[in-house]
């Protein structure tokens, strides 16, 4: 393996073997209002939803996790099988490795073998600045073609970049690069955070561009500072190991970020809620706060590392939990979840 492949392998192994969760999951601070007289039938609930011009059978997205090393192909294959079965969205991890090594493209491109209604391509924001406009357009098109993407995601992962011992914390010029790319692309562009959340101010600035949506990627789930803490420890890099521990819980809680992004954009941009979503109840809470759908990553990584059956079981359970939560609050469709009421205690 080269350095990039090693890094991606280590990210997955550490996520599976170590406790890399934030020390508090903020979804536990959100309470849905129970409806003792829901006046609906559970089997008549409609979980279908539209997003970026595509229809999904449930408001769920398997967030981009991996790709770029050989073992990732099987993980993405298992995730794609579940996405196809339940007709939900799916993303892949940063595709930079596939650009640099054509032999790794199939670790991402395996998702094209499945009938997935909404596919998300993905690259880190700093790469846009390093590449420049012309190279960015060519690379982005290659990444879209690599997985047959319907949506392109620019990932704001500067917490991880600043902690990572080989990180590239190049943020200067990223806003302009995102603005230009949103104008140039033929597919919707979504801006996503990776575990540290998006504030009112940042969402307000982004809303003035032609981006199509925001994935808040808030704090409360996987801590990428924690992952880099463990990676630094593996090579006895005490300086970066300490940095990962110091910033372990850095970020805006996901529920707070949903509200801030919604207020900043007047709820006109679709909001994807990722960051600590563990089950269907958490997904229901996200939608009650105003998210259009929920994204999941870590809760599916273990099953996907095992086999398709385990992955399908987990997604099935999550959807059944979401359906139960909707029934218990009296919402017979996804669009009505925003009306059911939720209390946020943070």
C-alpha positions in Angstrom: 0.0 0.0 0.0 1.1 3.6 -0.6 0.7 6.3 2.0 -2.9 7.2 1.0 -4.0 3.6 1.0 -2.4 3.0 4.4 -4.2 6.1 5.8 -7.6 5.0 4.6 -7.1 1.4 5.9 -6.0 2.8 9.3 -9.1 5.1 9.4 -11.4 2.1 9.0 -9.5 -0.2 11.4 -9.3 2.4 14.1 -13.0 3.2 13.7 -13.8 -0.4 14.2 -11.3 -1.3 16.9 -11.2 1.9 19.1 -13.8 4.0 20.8 -13.7 7.1 18.6 -17.0 8.6 19.5 -17.5 12.0 21.0 -17.9 11.9 24.7 -21.5 13.1 24.4 -24.1 12.2 21.8 -26.3 15.3 21.5 -29.3 13.4 20.1 -29.9 12.3 23.6 -30.7 15.9 24.4 -33.5 16.0 21.8 -36.9 14.7 22.9 -39.8 14.1 20.5 -43.3 14.9 21.8 -45.3 11.7 22.2 -48.8 11.8 20.7 -51.1 9.5 22.7 -53.8 9.8 20.0 -51.9 9.7 16.7 -55.0 8.8 14.6 -53.0 7.1 11.9 -52.1 3.5 11.1 -48.5 2.5 11.2 -48.7 0.4 8.0 -50.0 3.4 6.1 -47.1 5.7 6.8 -45.3 7.1 3.7 -41.5 7.3 4.2 -40.7 8.3 0.7 -39.1 11.6 0.0 -37.6 13.6 -2.8 -34.1 15.0 -2.7 -32.1 16.7 -5.5 -34.6 15.6 -8.1 -34.5 11.9 -7.1 -37.0 9.8 -5.1 -36.0 7.7 -2.2 -38.2 5.2 -0.3 -36.9 6.5 3.0 -35.2 9.8 4.1 -31.9 8.1 4.7 -28.4 8.4 3.2 -25.5 6.1 3.8 -22.8 8.7 4.3 -19.5 8.4 2.5 -17.1 6.4 4.5 -14.4 4.7 2.5 -12.7 3.7 -0.7 -9.2 3.9 -2.0 -7.8 0.6 -0.7 -8.7 -2.9 -1.7 -10.6 -3.9 1.4 -12.9 -0.9 0.9 -14.4 -2.5 -2.2 -16.2 -5.1 -0.2 -17.4 -2.6 2.4 -18.8 -0.3 -0.3 -20.4 -3.3 -2.1 -22.2 -4.4 1.1 -23.4 -0.8 1.7 -24.5 -0.5 -1.9 -26.6 -3.7 -1.6 -28.4 -2.3 1.3 -28.9 1.1 -0.4 -30.4 -0.7 -3.4 -32.7 -3.0 -1.4 -34.2 -0.1 0.5 -33.9 2.5 -2.2 -32.0 5.1 -0.1 -29.0 7.3 -0.9 -25.3 6.5 -0.6 -22.0 8.3 -0.8 -18.4 7.1 -1.0 -15.3 8.3 0.8 -12.9 10.9 -0.6 -12.1 9.8 -4.2 -8.6 11.4 -4.3 -7.0 7.9 -4.2 -9.0 6.8 -7.2 -7.7 9.8 -9.1 -4.1 9.1 -8.2 -4.3 5.3 -8.9 -6.7 4.0 -11.5 -6.3 0.5 -10.0 -8.3 1.7 -7.0 -11.3 3.2 -8.9 -13.3 0.0 -8.5 -13.1 0.3 -4.7 -15.5 3.2 -5.3 -17.0 2.3 -8.7 -18.5 -1.0 -7.4 -21.5 1.1 -6.3 -22.4 1.5 -10.0 -23.3 -2.2 -10.1 -26.3 -1.4 -7.9 -29.6 0.4 -8.5 -29.1 3.2 -6.0 -31.5 6.2 -6.4 -29.0 8.9 -5.2 -25.2 8.6 -5.4 -22.8 11.1 -3.8 -19.3 11.7 -5.1 -16.8 13.3 -2.6 -13.6 15.3 -2.3 -12.1 17.4 0.4 -12.4 21.2 0.0 -8.7 21.9 0.3 -8.1 19.9 -2.9 -10.1 22.4 -4.9 -7.7 25.2 -4.0 -4.6 23.1 -4.6 -5.8 21.9 -8.0 -7.1 25.3 -9.4 -10.3 25.8 -11.4 -9.4 23.9 -14.7 -7.9 20.9 -13.0 -10.8 20.8 -10.5 -13.4 20.6 -13.2 -11.6 17.7 -14.9 -11.1 15.8 -11.7 -14.6 16.4 -10.5 -16.0 15.0 -13.7 -13.8 12.0 -13.4 -15.1 11.4 -9.8 -18.7 11.8 -10.9 -18.1 9.2 -13.7 -16.3 6.9 -11.3 -19.5 6.1 -9.4 -22.2 7.5 -11.7 -22.9 10.2 -9.1 -26.1 12.3 -9.1 -24.6 14.8 -6.6 -21.1 16.1 -5.8 -20.0 16.7 -2.2 -17.3 19.1 -1.1 -16.2 18.0 2.3 -15.1 20.6 4.9 -12.8 18.4 7.0 -10.4 21.0 8.4 -10.5 19.7 12.0 -9.1 16.4 10.8 -6.6 18.1 8.5 -5.2 20.3 11.2 -4.8 17.3 13.6 -3.6 14.8 11.1 0.2 14.5 11.1 0.3 14.5 7.2 -2.8 16.8 7.0 -3.3 19.6 4.4 -5.1 22.4 6.3 -5.3 24.7 3.3 -8.5 26.7 3.7 -7.6 30.0 2.1 -9.6 30.4 -1.1 -12.0 27.4 -0.4 -15.1 29.6 -0.4 -14.4 31.0 -3.8 -13.5 27.6 -5.2 -16.8 26.2 -3.9 -18.7 29.1 -5.4 -17.1 28.7 -8.8 -17.6 24.9 -8.8 -21.3 25.3 -7.9 -21.6 27.5 -11.0 -19.8 25.2 -13.3 -21.2 21.8 -12.4 -24.1 20.1 -14.2 -25.0 18.2 -11.0 -26.1 19.5 -7.6 -23.2 20.4 -5.3 -23.6 19.8 -1.6 -21.2 21.2 1.1 -20.6 18.8 4.0 -18.8 19.1 7.3 -17.1 16.1 8.8 -17.9 16.0 12.4 -17.5 19.7 13.5 -20.8 21.2 12.3 -21.7 24.2 10.2 -22.6 27.5 11.9 -25.2 30.2 11.1 -22.5 32.4 9.6 -21.0 29.8 7.3 -24.4 28.7 6.2 -25.4 32.3 5.5 -22.3 32.7 3.3 -22.9 29.4 1.5 -26.5 30.3 0.8 -25.4 33.2 -1.4 -23.7 30.7 -3.8 -25.4 28.2 -6.1 -24.9 25.1 -3.9 -27.9 22.8 -3.8 -27.7 21.7 -0.1 -25.8 21.5 3.2 -24.8 18.4 5.1 -24.3 19.7 8.6 -21.9 16.9 9.7 -22.1 18.0 13.4 -20.3 17.0 16.6 -21.6 14.1 18.7 -20.8 11.1 16.5 -17.4 9.9 15.3 -14.6 12.2 16.3 -12.0 12.5 13.5 -9.7 14.2 16.0 -9.9 11.0 18.0 -9.1 8.9 15.0 -6.0 11.0 14.3 -5.1 10.8 18.0 -4.8 7.0 17.6 -3.1 7.2 14.3 -0.4 9.5 15.7 0.1 7.1 18.6 0.8 4.3 16.2 3.9 6.1 15.1 4.8 7.5 18.5 4.0 11.1 17.3 3.3 12.5 20.7 2.6 16.1 19.5 -0.2 15.1 17.1 -1.4 12.5 19.5 -1.9 15.2 22.1 -3.6 17.5 19.6 -6.2 14.7 18.8 -7.0 14.3 22.5 -7.3 18.1 23.0 -9.7 18.6 20.2 -11.6 15.2 20.6 -14.9 17.0 21.3 -14.5 20.0 19.2 -17.4 21.2 17.1 -21.0 22.4 16.9 -23.6 19.7 18.1 -25.5 18.3 15.1 -29.0 19.3 16.4 -27.8 22.9 17.0 -26.2 23.0 13.5 -29.5 21.9 11.9 -31.3 24.8 13.5 -28.5 27.3 12.7 -28.3 26.3 9.1 -32.1 26.4 8.7 -32.3 29.8 10.1 -29.4 31.1 8.1 -30.9 29.8 4.8 -34.6 30.5 5.6 -35.0 26.7 5.3 -34.7 27.0 1.5 -31.7 24.7 1.1 -32.1 21.0 1.7 -30.4 19.9 5.0 -28.8 16.5 5.5 -28.3 15.7 9.1 -25.1 13.6 9.8 -23.2 13.4 13.0 -24.1 10.8 15.6 -27.2 9.3 14.0 -27.3 5.8 15.6 -30.8 4.6 14.8 -34.2 5.5 13.3 -35.2 7.4 16.4 -32.2 9.8 16.0 -33.2 10.2 12.3 -36.7 11.1 13.3 -35.4 13.7 15.8 -33.3 15.2 13.0 -36.3 15.6 10.7 -38.4 17.1 13.6 -35.7 19.8 13.9 -35.9 20.5 10.2 -33.6 18.2 8.3 -34.8 16.8 5.0 -33.0 13.5 5.6 -30.5 11.8 7.9 -27.1 10.4 7.1 -25.5 7.5 8.8 -21.9 6.2 8.8 -20.3 4.6 11.8 -23.4 2.6 12.8 -23.2 0.9 9.4 -19.4 0.4 9.2 -19.3 -2.6 11.5 -22.0 -4.5 9.7 -20.6 -3.6 6.2 -17.2 -4.8 7.3 -18.9 -8.2 8.0 -21.3 -9.0 5.2 -24.3 -7.9 3.1 -26.8 -9.7 5.3 -25.6 -7.8 8.4 -25.7 -4.5 6.6 -29.2 -5.1 5.2 -30.4 -6.1 8.7 -29.1 -2.9 10.2 -30.7 -0.6 7.6 -34.0 -2.5 7.9 -33.9 -2.0 11.7 -33.2 1.7 11.3 -36.1 2.1 8.9 -38.5 0.2 11.2 -37.4 2.4 14.1 -38.0 5.5 12.0 -41.4 4.3 11.1 -42.2 3.6 14.8 -41.1 7.1 15.8 -43.3 8.7 13.1 -46.3 6.7 14.3 -45.7 7.6 17.9 -45.7 11.3 17.1 -48.6 11.1 14.7 -46.8 12.0 11.4 -47.9 9.9 8.5 -45.4 11.4 6.0 -41.8 12.7 6.1 -43.0 16.3 5.4 -45.2 16.3 8.5 -42.3 15.5 10.8 -41.3 19.2 11.1 -44.8 19.8 12.6 -44.7 17.2 15.4 -42.6 19.2 17.9 -39.3 18.5 19.5 -37.5 19.8 22.6 -33.9 20.6 22.4 -32.0 20.5 25.8 -28.5 21.7 25.1 
